[in-house]
Structure formats: C-alpha cells, structure tokens
Amino acid sequence: IVLSLAQAQVTSLCQSAQILQRPRQWLKKSPLLKQLIECKVCLGFWITLGLYFGPEIIYKIFAVSGAGYILYKYVDCSECHPKEIQIGDFKISG
C-alpha cells in the first residue's frame, strides 16, 4: 500500500505539476518519451520500478505525500467531515 501511494503521487506530479512543466516539454521532444509521459499506466510502471529499487526513504516520503493529498481532496478540513465520494453507482458520504 505504501508503494502504491508513492507511485500514484509521483505519477501525478510527473504528469501535471506546474513546476515540472519545462522538463516535460523538453522530454516530449523525443517521440518515445512523449508517449511514456502521456500514458499514466506506462509512466506509473517505470516510476514504481524506480521507487521499488531506490532508497526506501524516497518512496515513504512520497507515500506520506500521497496520503496527504487523498485526505486533502476528500476531507473537508474546515468541518472535519468527509465529502461525498462517488465511484460508478456507489456513493460514500460522511
């Protein structure tokens, strides 16, 4: 679970973080790297390998960051009540 959270966070950062916009534009000059960056599944796979074989502390940091993002996105901190979450036909509300 820890590695999954880290992978999701790093993939999201690599694909959409404003601070990484210039490196993404530079990498997209290569057709192969452009395809890699634009495909979440492909990018996530290679990021997972890098996190798995890299130093343990790296993926733990990104896992905490990913968990924080999930809490920020789905929990209304001003009232400490979860927002309604809908996945397909299922609804979860607090």
C-alpha positions in Angstrom: 0.0 0.0 0.0 2.8 2.4 0.8 4.5 1.8 -2.6 1.1 2.3 -4.3 0.5 5.7 -2.6 4.0 6.8 -3.5 3.6 5.7 -7.1 0.3 7.5 -7.5 1.7 10.7 -6.1 4.9 10.7 -8.2 2.9 9.8 -11.4 0.6 12.7 -10.7 3.4 15.1 -10.1 5.3 14.0 -13.2 2.2 14.4 -15.4 0.7 17.6 -14.1 2.8 19.5 -11.6 3.4 23.1 -12.8 7.0 23.0 -11.5 7.8 20.2 -13.9 6.2 21.8 -17.0 9.6 22.7 -18.6 11.2 19.3 -18.1 8.0 17.7 -19.6 8.2 19.9 -22.6 11.9 19.1 -23.1 11.3 15.3 -22.7 8.4 15.4 -25.2 10.8 16.3 -28.0 11.6 12.6 -28.1 8.6 10.5 -29.5 9.3 7.6 -27.2 9.5 9.8 -24.1 6.4 11.7 -25.2 4.4 8.5 -25.3 5.8 7.5 -21.9 4.9 10.8 -20.2 1.4 10.9 -21.7 0.4 7.4 -20.7 -0.3 7.1 -16.9 0.0 3.3 -16.9 3.4 3.4 -18.6 4.7 6.2 -16.5 3.4 4.6 -13.4 5.1 1.3 -14.2 8.5 2.8 -14.6 8.1 5.1 -11.6 7.1 2.0 -9.5 10.3 0.2 -10.6 12.4 3.2 -9.7 10.7 3.6 -6.3 11.0 -0.1 -5.6 14.7 -0.4 -6.3 15.6 3.0 -5.0 16.2 4.0 -1.4 13.3 3.1 0.9 13.1 6.6 2.4 12.2 8.0 -1.0 9.0 6.1 -1.5 8.0 6.6 2.1 8.2 10.3 1.7 6.0 10.2 -1.5 3.6 7.8 0.2 3.0 10.2 3.0 2.6 13.0 0.5 0.1 10.8 -1.5 -1.9 10.0 1.7 -2.0 13.7 2.5 -3.3 14.5 -1.0 -6.1 11.9 -0.6 -7.1 13.4 2.7 -6.9 16.9 1.3 -9.0 16.0 -1.7 -11.7 14.0 0.1 -11.9 15.5 3.6 -13.3 19.0 4.3 -10.8 20.1 6.8 -12.8 23.2 7.9 -15.6 20.9 9.4 -13.7 17.6 9.7 -16.4 15.8 7.7 -15.6 13.7 4.6 -17.1 14.9 1.3 -19.3 12.7 -0.8 -17.4 10.3 -2.9 -19.0 8.6 -5.9 -17.4 5.7 -7.8 -19.7 4.4 -10.5 -23.0 3.6 -8.8 -21.6 3.6 -5.3 -21.7 6.7 -3.1 -19.9 7.2 0.1 -20.8 10.2 2.2 -19.9 11.3 5.7 
